[in-house]
Amino acid sequence: MTRPVPNTPPFREQCLCPGCPTFPQVLGDKAFYCSLGVTSRHLSREGCLCPQCHVWYANQLGEDQPSIYFCQDPVA
C-alpha cells in the first residue's frame, strides 16, 4: 500500500497538476490530488503528468495501482 503524500509546501510547489492536460482549468480546483484526494469534477482523461512529477517519484507512487490519474483515482 502506498503511504499518503504529505501535504507540505515543498511538495505543493513541485506539483505538476495545474499544467496537466486533464486538469480542470477552473478557478478553485485544489490540484495536488495525490495528497488531497480526487476532484468532484467530471474529467476527460487527456494525458497524465504524474509519472513526470517529483512528488510522484519522491513518494514512490509508481509502485501501486492506480499509479496515475490521482485526480480521478485515489491513492491506494
N, C-alpha and C positions, 0 to 999 in steps of 0.2 A: 504494500500500500504506500502511496506517495504521502509524504508529510505535507502539511499545509504550508503554503508560501507565506512567509512573514510580510505583514503589511507595514513596510518600513519606507521612509523617504528615499533612501538609495535605490531600492527595488522599484518604487513607483516612478522614479525619474528614468529608469532604464527600460520601462515597459514600452513595448512596440505596438500595443493595441491601437492607439489613436491613428497610426499610419497604416493599419491593416486594411486590405480591400474589403473585408467582411464587416469591419467596424461600422456601426450605425452612426453616421455623421449628423447627430442631433445633439443639441445642447442638453447637458445634464446627464448623459450616459456616463457611467462611472469608470469604464475600462478596467484595467488591471484585474481581469477576470480570473486568472489563476489564483489570486489571493481573495478577491471579494465575492466571487461566485458568478453565476450566469446572469445574462441580461434578461429582462422581461420582454424585450422587444423581439419581433419576428425578424430573423436574419436570413439572408440568402448567402450560402457559402460560396464565396468568390475568391478563395485563397486564404491561407493562414500563415502568419509570420511567427507563430510560436517557436518553431524549430530554429529560427534565426535570432531569438531573443536571449540576452544574457541571463535574464531571470529564469528562463526555461532550463538552461544549462546549469546554472548555479544551484537549482533546486531539484535537479535530476528528474525532470518531468517527462522525459522520453522513455522512462523505464516501465511505465504502467499504461494501461489503456483506460480511457482515451488519453492520447498524448498531444492532441492538437484540438483546436476549436473549443477552448475553455470558455468562450463567450456563450456557447450553447450546451456544452457537456461539462459537468462539474469535475473538478479534480478528484480522483479516486481517494 
